[in-house]
Amino acid sequence: MDSLATLKTLHILALAVLILGALGLSGWTVRARRQGDAQAAARLLQRPLVYIWLAMGLCLLSLPFTGWWLVHGLGLPLGQTWVLGSSILYTLGAFALWWLLVRLNRLRRTEPVALRPTLALAVFSGLCFLSIAGLTAVRPL
């Protein structure tokens, strides 16, 4: 297999694990809240779920490196609009995800935290990464 194809596969896999992990965590939280568990959001950082967060973190860290390597390997200029837009969206989404983890950690330690801004951060970071996937999929050749 060509190294560029392998790199593209790893990049797509990292983005898929990131998005599927976020969807799985949000689905678990919604299901627990519907069953009447008021502390579901506080338990998002307990041990079994931390492994999902760690996998998402590794994927989040690998995306800029594999993305740059792909763009460089394809010979595309870094000044293209979709590359710059993806970089900005990545920065905003990663910051929102980091802020979300800080808020969830405060919630885990039973400090009072409003849930609406926490949900807004989760939705915003999810939309950023879905937008990056869309920009990458419809990039001009």
VMD Tcl script that builds the backbone (N, CA, C; Angstrom):
set m [mol new atoms 423]
animate dup $m
set s [atomselect $m all]
$s set {name element resname resid chain x y z} {
  {N N MET 1 A 0.842 -1.180 0.000}
  {CA C MET 1 A 0.000 0.000 0.000}
  {C C MET 1 A 0.885 1.240 0.000}
  {N N ASP 2 A 0.521 2.212 -0.755}
  {CA C ASP 2 A 1.255 3.462 -0.860}
  {C C ASP 2 A 1.224 4.209 0.477}
  {N N SER 3 A 2.311 4.884 0.802}
  {CA C SER 3 A 2.380 5.588 2.087}
  {C C SER 3 A 1.366 6.718 2.164}
  {N N LEU 4 A 1.076 7.368 1.036}
  {CA C LEU 4 A 0.085 8.435 1.034}
  {C C LEU 4 A -1.316 7.880 1.279}
  {N N ALA 5 A -1.618 6.727 0.719}
  {CA C ALA 5 A -2.918 6.091 0.956}
  {C C ALA 5 A -3.045 5.646 2.412}
  {N N THR 6 A -1.953 5.147 2.980}
  {CA C THR 6 A -1.959 4.758 4.394}
  {C C THR 6 A -2.185 5.971 5.283}
  {N N LEU 7 A -1.522 7.053 4.970}
  {CA C LEU 7 A -1.680 8.278 5.739}
  {C C LEU 7 A -3.100 8.821 5.635}
  {N N LYS 8 A -3.670 8.770 4.447}
  {CA C LYS 8 A -5.041 9.225 4.254}
  {C C LYS 8 A -6.005 8.358 5.060}
  {N N THR 9 A -5.771 7.058 5.075}
  {CA C THR 9 A -6.605 6.143 5.847}
  {C C THR 9 A -6.506 6.446 7.343}
  {N N LEU 10 A -5.293 6.677 7.833}
  {CA C LEU 10 A -5.105 7.014 9.250}
  {C C LEU 10 A -5.774 8.333 9.609}
  {N N HIS 11 A -5.696 9.306 8.713}
  {CA C HIS 11 A -6.312 10.605 8.957}
  {C C HIS 11 A -7.835 10.483 9.026}
  {N N ILE 12 A -8.409 9.755 8.091}
  {CA C ILE 12 A -9.861 9.555 8.071}
  {C C ILE 12 A -10.292 8.737 9.282}
  {N N LEU 13 A -9.512 7.732 9.644}
  {CA C LEU 13 A -9.824 6.914 10.811}
  {C C LEU 13 A -9.784 7.734 12.099}
  {N N ALA 14 A -8.803 8.629 12.227}
  {CA C ALA 14 A -8.709 9.476 13.417}
  {C C ALA 14 A -9.909 10.396 13.517}
  {N N LEU 15 A -10.332 10.987 12.404}
  {CA C LEU 15 A -11.502 11.854 12.426}
  {C C LEU 15 A -12.767 11.060 12.726}
  {N N ALA 16 A -12.860 9.848 12.194}
  {CA C ALA 16 A -14.025 9.008 12.455}
  {C C ALA 16 A -14.093 8.592 13.924}
  {N N VAL 17 A -12.956 8.214 14.504}
  {CA C VAL 17 A -12.936 7.840 15.929}
  {C C VAL 17 A -13.313 9.037 16.790}
  {N N LEU 18 A -12.831 10.215 16.426}
  {CA C LEU 18 A -13.167 11.426 17.178}
  {C C LEU 18 A -14.659 11.705 17.133}
  {N N ILE 19 A -15.252 11.672 15.964}
  {CA C ILE 19 A -16.683 11.968 15.827}
  {C C ILE 19 A -17.530 10.861 16.435}
  {N N LEU 20 A -17.177 9.586 16.193}
  {CA C LEU 20 A -17.957 8.485 16.763}
  {C C LEU 20 A -17.842 8.428 18.286}
  {N N GLY 21 A -16.668 8.749 18.824}
  {CA C GLY 21 A -16.518 8.809 20.276}
  {C C GLY 21 A -17.385 9.884 20.888}
  {N N ALA 22 A -17.428 11.046 20.243}
  {CA C ALA 22 A -18.275 12.137 20.735}
  {C C ALA 22 A -19.749 11.761 20.643}
  {N N LEU 23 A -20.142 11.130 19.543}
  {CA C LEU 23 A -21.533 10.697 19.413}
  {C C LEU 23 A -21.886 9.622 20.440}
  {N N GLY 24 A -20.955 8.712 20.692}
  {CA C GLY 24 A -21.202 7.673 21.696}
  {C C GLY 24 A -21.342 8.244 23.091}
  {N N LEU 25 A -20.483 9.176 23.457}
  {CA C LEU 25 A -20.579 9.806 24.777}
  {C C LEU 25 A -21.867 10.607 24.920}
  {N N SER 26 A -22.238 11.323 23.863}
  {CA C SER 26 A -23.470 12.103 23.957}
  {C C SER 26 A -24.691 11.185 23.996}
  {N N GLY 27 A -24.662 10.098 23.235}
  {CA C GLY 27 A -25.773 9.136 23.291}
  {C C GLY 27 A -25.903 8.490 24.655}
  {N N TRP 28 A -24.766 8.150 25.269}
  {CA C TRP 28 A -24.786 7.572 26.614}
  {C C TRP 28 A -25.371 8.560 27.609}
  {N N THR 29 A -25.004 9.826 27.491}
  {CA C THR 29 A -25.486 10.848 28.409}
  {C C THR 29 A -26.985 11.072 28.235}
  {N N VAL 30 A -27.445 11.152 27.007}
  {CA C VAL 30 A -28.875 11.354 26.756}
  {C C VAL 30 A -29.680 10.175 27.289}
  {N N ARG 31 A -29.202 8.959 27.042}
  {CA C ARG 31 A -29.921 7.783 27.527}
  {C C ARG 31 A -29.964 7.744 29.052}
  {N N ALA 32 A -28.856 8.085 29.698}
  {CA C ALA 32 A -28.829 8.096 31.169}
  {C C ALA 32 A -29.724 9.179 31.729}
  {N N ARG 33 A -29.770 10.337 31.086}
  {CA C ARG 33 A -30.645 11.420 31.563}
  {C C ARG 33 A -32.115 11.052 31.390}
  {N N ARG 34 A -32.449 10.356 30.305}
  {CA C ARG 34 A -33.845 9.947 30.076}
  {C C ARG 34 A -34.277 8.884 31.070}
  {N N GLN 35 A -33.325 8.109 31.590}
  {CA C GLN 35 A -33.660 7.101 32.586}
  {C C GLN 35 A -33.736 7.693 33.981}
  {N N GLY 36 A -33.539 9.002 34.100}
  {CA C GLY 36 A -33.698 9.675 35.376}
  {C C GLY 36 A -32.420 9.869 36.161}
  {N N ASP 37 A -31.269 9.640 35.554}
  {CA C ASP 37 A -29.998 9.823 36.248}
  {C C ASP 37 A -29.602 11.290 36.176}
  {N N ALA 38 A -29.742 11.999 37.279}
  {CA C ALA 38 A -29.445 13.430 37.302}
  {C C ALA 38 A -27.948 13.703 37.282}
  {N N GLN 39 A -27.137 12.742 37.657}
  {CA C GLN 39 A -25.684 12.917 37.709}
  {C C GLN 39 A -24.972 12.317 36.496}
  {N N ALA 40 A -25.697 12.118 35.401}
  {CA C ALA 40 A -25.099 11.492 34.214}
  {C C ALA 40 A -23.953 12.332 33.659}
  {N N ALA 41 A -24.142 13.630 33.606}
  {CA C ALA 41 A -23.080 14.490 33.065}
  {C C ALA 41 A -21.860 14.492 33.973}
  {N N ALA 42 A -22.077 14.345 35.278}
  {CA C ALA 42 A -20.955 14.326 36.214}
  {C C ALA 42 A -20.141 13.043 36.081}
  {N N ARG 43 A -20.763 11.975 35.591}
  {CA C ARG 43 A -20.055 10.703 35.462}
  {C C ARG 43 A -19.413 10.505 34.097}
  {N N LEU 44 A -19.379 11.551 33.274}
  {CA C LEU 44 A -18.751 11.431 31.962}
  {C C LEU 44 A -17.243 11.275 32.039}
  {N N LEU 45 A -16.643 11.578 33.176}
  {CA C LEU 45 A -15.195 11.455 33.315}
  {C C LEU 45 A -14.802 10.319 34.249}
  {N N GLN 46 A -15.698 9.362 34.466}
  {CA C GLN 46 A -15.337 8.212 35.273}
  {C C GLN 46 A -14.489 7.245 34.449}
  {N N ARG 47 A -13.875 6.312 35.119}
  {CA C ARG 47 A -12.841 5.471 34.515}
  {C C ARG 47 A -13.213 4.812 33.186}
  {N N PRO 48 A -14.318 4.103 33.023}
  {CA C PRO 48 A -14.554 3.466 31.713}
  {C C PRO 48 A -14.681 4.480 30.576}
  {N N LEU 49 A -15.258 5.624 30.865}
  {CA C LEU 49 A -15.455 6.620 29.820}
  {C C LEU 49 A -14.193 7.437 29.552}
  {N N VAL 50 A -13.263 7.431 30.487}
  {CA C VAL 50 A -12.016 8.168 30.293}
  {C C VAL 50 A -11.231 7.571 29.141}
  {N N TYR 51 A -11.345 6.278 28.916}
  {CA C TYR 51 A -10.636 5.660 27.797}
  {C C TYR 51 A -11.159 6.198 26.457}
  {N N ILE 52 A -12.435 6.473 26.377}
  {CA C ILE 52 A -12.986 7.080 25.166}
  {C C ILE 52 A -12.423 8.487 24.999}
  {N N TRP 53 A -12.376 9.242 26.117}
  {CA C TRP 53 A -11.812 10.601 26.060}
  {C C TRP 53 A -10.334 10.555 25.644}
  {N N LEU 54 A -9.577 9.571 26.144}
  {CA C LEU 54 A -8.162 9.457 25.766}
  {C C LEU 54 A -8.000 9.125 24.280}
  {N N ALA 55 A -8.837 8.226 23.768}
  {CA C ALA 55 A -8.783 7.898 22.339}
  {C C ALA 55 A -9.129 9.131 21.509}
  {N N MET 56 A -10.130 9.886 21.951}
  {CA C MET 56 A -10.490 11.105 21.241}
  {C C MET 56 A -9.349 12.123 21.301}
  {N N GLY 57 A -8.678 12.212 22.446}
  {CA C GLY 57 A -7.563 13.145 22.587}
  {C C GLY 57 A -6.399 12.787 21.675}
  {N N LEU 58 A -6.080 11.492 21.584}
  {CA C LEU 58 A -5.004 11.065 20.672}
  {C C LEU 58 A -5.350 11.371 19.221}
  {N N CYS 59 A -6.600 11.143 18.871}
  {CA C CYS 59 A -7.030 11.461 17.510}
  {C C CYS 59 A -6.965 12.966 17.265}
  {N N LEU 60 A -7.381 13.734 18.253}
  {CA C LEU 60 A -7.362 15.187 18.128}
  {C C LEU 60 A -5.944 15.711 17.953}
  {N N LEU 61 A -4.996 15.099 18.653}
  {CA C LEU 61 A -3.601 15.519 18.520}
  {C C LEU 61 A -2.975 15.085 17.202}
  {N N SER 62 A -3.429 13.966 16.655}
  {CA C SER 62 A -2.815 13.469 15.420}
  {C C SER 62 A -3.348 14.172 14.175}
  {N N LEU 63 A -4.542 14.728 14.240}
  {CA C LEU 63 A -5.155 15.308 13.044}
  {C C LEU 63 A -4.344 16.434 12.387}
  {N N PRO 64 A -3.814 17.403 13.130}
  {CA C PRO 64 A -3.063 18.455 12.421}
  {C C PRO 64 A -1.795 17.932 11.740}
  {N N PHE 65 A -1.145 16.956 12.350}
  {CA C PHE 65 A 0.090 16.423 11.775}
  {C C PHE 65 A -0.185 15.590 10.526}
  {N N THR 66 A -1.162 14.705 10.616}
  {CA C THR 66 A -1.481 13.896 9.436}
  {C C THR 66 A -2.088 14.753 8.334}
  {N N GLY 67 A -2.867 15.765 8.718}
  {CA C GLY 67 A -3.438 16.665 7.719}
  {C C GLY 67 A -2.376 17.458 6.989}
  {N N TRP 68 A -1.416 17.995 7.735}
  {CA C TRP 68 A -0.342 18.739 7.087}
  {C C TRP 68 A 0.476 17.818 6.187}
  {N N TRP 69 A 0.747 16.631 6.665}
  {CA C TRP 69 A 1.531 15.670 5.891}
  {C C TRP 69 A 0.807 15.291 4.596}
  {N N LEU 70 A -0.512 15.147 4.696}
  {CA C LEU 70 A -1.292 14.837 3.496}
  {C C LEU 70 A -1.247 15.982 2.492}
  {N N VAL 71 A -1.469 17.199 2.969}
  {CA C VAL 71 A -1.443 18.361 2.079}
  {C C VAL 71 A -0.065 18.500 1.443}
  {N N HIS 72 A 0.968 18.295 2.236}
  {CA C HIS 72 A 2.334 18.374 1.719}
  {C C HIS 72 A 2.604 17.251 0.711}
  {N N GLY 73 A 2.143 16.045 1.025}
  {CA C GLY 73 A 2.362 14.902 0.139}
  {C C GLY 73 A 1.622 15.033 -1.177}
  {N N LEU 74 A 0.457 15.676 -1.161}
  {CA C LEU 74 A -0.304 15.875 -2.390}
  {C C LEU 74 A 0.197 17.069 -3.192}
  {N N GLY 75 A 1.068 17.879 -2.567}
  {CA C GLY 75 A 1.601 19.041 -3.259}
  {C C GLY 75 A 0.640 20.210 -3.325}
  {N N LEU 76 A -0.320 20.252 -2.411}
  {CA C LEU 76 A -1.293 21.349 -2.392}
  {C C LEU 76 A -0.727 22.531 -1.613}
  {N N PRO 77 A -1.019 23.757 -2.041}
  {CA C PRO 77 A -0.543 24.912 -1.283}
  {C C PRO 77 A -1.339 25.075 0.013}
  {N N LEU 78 A -0.654 25.501 1.072}
  {CA C LEU 78 A -1.315 25.674 2.364}
  {C C LEU 78 A -2.231 26.899 2.400}
  {N N GLY 79 A -2.172 27.747 1.391}
  {CA C GLY 79 A -2.976 28.954 1.362}
  {C C GLY 79 A -4.353 28.772 0.763}
  {N N GLN 80 A -4.736 27.549 0.434}
  {CA C GLN 80 A -6.074 27.339 -0.116}
  {C C GLN 80 A -7.124 27.613 0.949}
  {N N THR 81 A -8.265 28.087 0.511}
  {CA C THR 81 A -9.325 28.500 1.441}
  {C C THR 81 A -9.790 27.346 2.308}
  {N N TRP 82 A -9.958 26.155 1.748}
  {CA C TRP 82 A -10.466 25.038 2.543}
  {C C TRP 82 A -9.447 24.587 3.576}
  {N N VAL 83 A -8.148 24.721 3.282}
  {CA C VAL 83 A -7.111 24.353 4.253}
  {C C VAL 83 A -7.097 25.368 5.399}
  {N N LEU 84 A -7.154 26.650 5.060}
  {CA C LEU 84 A -7.179 27.682 6.092}
  {C C LEU 84 A -8.449 27.607 6.925}
  {N N GLY 85 A -9.590 27.379 6.263}
  {CA C GLY 85 A -10.857 27.248 6.989}
  {C C GLY 85 A -10.847 26.049 7.931}
  {N N SER 86 A -10.286 24.943 7.466}
  {CA C SER 86 A -10.187 23.762 8.320}
  {C C SER 86 A -9.284 24.014 9.517}
  {N N SER 87 A -8.200 24.753 9.306}
  {CA C SER 87 A -7.286 25.069 10.405}
  {C C SER 87 A -7.955 25.941 11.454}
  {N N ILE 88 A -8.707 26.929 11.004}
  {CA C ILE 88 A -9.420 27.804 11.940}
  {C C ILE 88 A -10.490 27.019 12.685}
  {N N LEU 89 A -11.255 26.204 11.960}
  {CA C LEU 89 A -12.286 25.391 12.608}
  {C C LEU 89 A -11.677 24.399 13.590}
  {N N TYR 90 A -10.527 23.833 13.244}
  {CA C TYR 90 A -9.856 22.901 14.143}
  {C C TYR 90 A -9.448 23.604 15.438}
  {N N THR 91 A -8.885 24.797 15.306}
  {CA C THR 91 A -8.465 25.548 16.491}
  {C C THR 91 A -9.654 25.869 17.381}
  {N N LEU 92 A -10.740 26.352 16.792}
  {CA C LEU 92 A -11.937 26.683 17.571}
  {C C LEU 92 A -12.557 25.432 18.203}
  {N N GLY 93 A -12.644 24.348 17.420}
  {CA C GLY 93 A -13.226 23.115 17.939}
  {C C GLY 93 A -12.389 22.488 19.041}
  {N N ALA 94 A -11.074 22.515 18.894}
  {CA C ALA 94 A -10.193 21.954 19.926}
  {C C ALA 94 A -10.275 22.779 21.207}
  {N N PHE 95 A -10.326 24.103 21.076}
  {CA C PHE 95 A -10.464 24.952 22.259}
  {C C PHE 95 A -11.795 24.705 22.957}
  {N N ALA 96 A -12.880 24.570 22.177}
  {CA C ALA 96 A -14.191 24.294 22.770}
  {C C ALA 96 A -14.202 22.931 23.454}
  {N N LEU 97 A -13.540 21.940 22.866}
  {CA C LEU 97 A -13.478 20.613 23.478}
  {C C LEU 97 A -12.673 20.640 24.764}
  {N N TRP 98 A -11.581 21.402 24.788}
  {CA C TRP 98 A -10.789 21.549 26.015}
  {C C TRP 98 A -11.606 22.242 27.098}
  {N N TRP 99 A -12.319 23.291 26.726}
  {CA C TRP 99 A -13.160 24.011 27.680}
  {C C TRP 99 A -14.275 23.099 28.197}
  {N N LEU 100 A -14.821 22.263 27.327}
  {CA C LEU 100 A -15.842 21.303 27.726}
  {C C LEU 100 A -15.303 20.325 28.764}
  {N N LEU 101 A -14.091 19.840 28.558}
  {CA C LEU 101 A -13.487 18.922 29.536}
  {C C LEU 101 A -13.260 19.604 30.880}
  {N N VAL 102 A -12.871 20.866 30.867}
  {CA C VAL 102 A -12.701 21.607 32.118}
  {C C VAL 102 A -14.035 21.728 32.839}
  {N N ARG 103 A -15.089 22.046 32.110}
  {CA C ARG 103 A -16.418 22.173 32.724}
  {C C ARG 103 A -16.913 20.825 33.257}
  {N N LEU 104 A -16.676 19.752 32.502}
  {CA C LEU 104 A -17.099 18.432 32.969}
  {C C LEU 104 A -16.308 17.997 34.191}
  {N N ASN 105 A -15.044 18.376 34.264}
  {CA C ASN 105 A -14.252 18.051 35.443}
  {C C ASN 105 A -14.771 18.804 36.669}
  {N N ARG 106 A -15.164 20.050 36.496}
  {CA C ARG 106 A -15.776 20.794 37.601}
  {C C ARG 106 A -17.087 20.144 38.035}
  {N N LEU 107 A -17.842 19.682 37.062}
  {CA C LEU 107 A -19.102 19.014 37.371}
  {C C LEU 107 A -18.854 17.702 38.106}
  {N N ARG 108 A -17.792 17.015 37.733}
  {CA C ARG 108 A -17.446 15.753 38.393}
  {C C ARG 108 A -17.069 15.988 39.848}
  {N N ARG 109 A -16.408 17.097 40.116}
  {CA C ARG 109 A -16.015 17.423 41.491}
  {C C ARG 109 A -17.136 18.093 42.262}
  {N N THR 110 A -18.337 18.030 41.726}
  {CA C THR 110 A -19.576 18.545 42.323}
  {C C THR 110 A -19.553 20.049 42.557}
  {N N GLU 111 A -18.797 20.777 41.769}
  {CA C GLU 111 A -18.920 22.221 41.780}
  {C C GLU 111 A -20.107 22.583 40.901}
  {N N PRO 112 A -20.873 23.578 41.286}
  {CA C PRO 112 A -22.048 23.929 40.480}
  {C C PRO 112 A -21.644 24.507 39.123}
  {N N VAL 113 A -22.128 23.866 38.077}
  {CA C VAL 113 A -21.847 24.299 36.714}
  {C C VAL 113 A -23.164 24.251 35.952}
  {N N ALA 114 A -23.456 25.326 35.212}
  {CA C ALA 114 A -24.671 25.344 34.397}
  {C C ALA 114 A -24.517 24.356 33.238}
  {N N LEU 115 A -25.575 23.606 32.961}
  {CA C LEU 115 A -25.484 22.572 31.927}
  {C C LEU 115 A -25.705 23.106 30.517}
  {N N ARG 116 A -26.426 24.205 30.361}
  {CA C ARG 116 A -26.671 24.730 29.011}
  {C C ARG 116 A -25.381 25.170 28.308}
  {N N PRO 117 A -24.491 25.935 28.966}
  {CA C PRO 117 A -23.234 26.270 28.280}
  {C C PRO 117 A -22.380 25.035 27.987}
  {N N THR 118 A -22.463 24.037 28.853}
  {CA C THR 118 A -21.719 22.799 28.625}
  {C C THR 118 A -22.240 22.097 27.377}
  {N N LEU 119 A -23.545 22.035 27.233}
  {CA C LEU 119 A -24.146 21.445 26.042}
  {C C LEU 119 A -23.805 22.260 24.796}
  {N N ALA 120 A -23.816 23.578 24.934}
  {CA C ALA 120 A -23.481 24.439 23.794}
  {C C ALA 120 A -22.035 24.208 23.343}
  {N N LEU 121 A -21.116 24.028 24.298}
  {CA C LEU 121 A -19.720 23.746 23.941}
  {C C LEU 121 A -19.598 22.413 23.210}
  {N N ALA 122 A -20.331 21.419 23.683}
  {CA C ALA 122 A -20.284 20.103 23.045}
  {C C ALA 122 A -20.828 20.169 21.618}
  {N N VAL 123 A -21.937 20.863 21.434}
  {CA C VAL 123 A -22.530 20.982 20.099}
  {C C VAL 123 A -21.604 21.787 19.176}
  {N N PHE 124 A -21.045 22.880 19.697}
  {CA C PHE 124 A -20.163 23.716 18.889}
  {C C PHE 124 A -18.925 22.946 18.431}
  {N N SER 125 A -18.276 22.232 19.348}
  {CA C SER 125 A -17.080 21.487 18.949}
  {C C SER 125 A -17.441 20.362 17.976}
  {N N GLY 126 A -18.572 19.720 18.187}
  {CA C GLY 126 A -19.008 18.686 17.253}
  {C C GLY 126 A -19.266 19.244 15.860}
  {N N LEU 127 A -19.915 20.404 15.791}
  {CA C LEU 127 A -20.168 21.025 14.494}
  {C C LEU 127 A -18.872 21.467 13.815}
  {N N CYS 128 A -17.909 21.921 14.597}
  {CA C CYS 128 A -16.614 22.297 14.016}
  {C C CYS 128 A -15.955 21.100 13.343}
  {N N PHE 129 A -15.934 19.962 14.015}
  {CA C PHE 129 A -15.257 18.798 13.448}
  {C C PHE 129 A -16.052 18.177 12.303}
  {N N LEU 130 A -17.369 18.252 12.356}
  {CA C LEU 130 A -18.163 17.798 11.217}
  {C C LEU 130 A -17.954 18.719 10.015}
  {N N SER 131 A -17.813 20.010 10.265}
  {CA C SER 131 A -17.548 20.961 9.178}
  {C C SER 131 A -16.184 20.705 8.548}
  {N N ILE 132 A -15.206 20.361 9.383}
  {CA C ILE 132 A -13.883 20.028 8.845}
  {C C ILE 132 A -13.978 18.808 7.940}
  {N N ALA 133 A -14.725 17.808 8.368}
  {CA C ALA 133 A -14.907 16.614 7.537}
  {C C ALA 133 A -15.586 16.985 6.213}
  {N N GLY 134 A -16.566 17.880 6.280}
  {CA C GLY 134 A -17.235 18.324 5.064}
  {C C GLY 134 A -16.306 19.108 4.150}
  {N N LEU 135 A -15.519 20.026 4.722}
  {CA C LEU 135 A -14.575 20.792 3.905}
  {C C LEU 135 A -13.539 19.878 3.240}
  {N N THR 136 A -13.099 18.883 3.971}
  {CA C THR 136 A -12.111 17.961 3.430}
  {C C THR 136 A -12.716 17.086 2.327}
  {N N ALA 137 A -13.970 16.716 2.507}
  {CA C ALA 137 A -14.609 15.836 1.525}
  {C C ALA 137 A -14.909 16.555 0.210}
  {N N VAL 138 A -15.234 17.843 0.260}
  {CA C VAL 138 A -15.619 18.553 -0.961}
  {C C VAL 138 A -14.531 19.515 -1.432}
  {N N ARG 139 A -13.309 19.278 -1.017}
  {CA C ARG 139 A -12.205 20.167 -1.410}
  {C C ARG 139 A -12.033 20.155 -2.923}
  {N N PRO 140 A -11.625 21.296 -3.460}
  {CA C PRO 140 A -11.373 21.307 -4.911}
  {C C PRO 140 A -10.101 20.542 -5.242}
  {N N LEU 141 A -10.097 19.920 -6.379}
  {CA C LEU 141 A -8.925 19.129 -6.783}
  {C C LEU 141 A -7.880 19.948 -7.463}
}
mol reanalyze $m
mol bondsrecalc $m
mol representation Tube
mol addrep $m
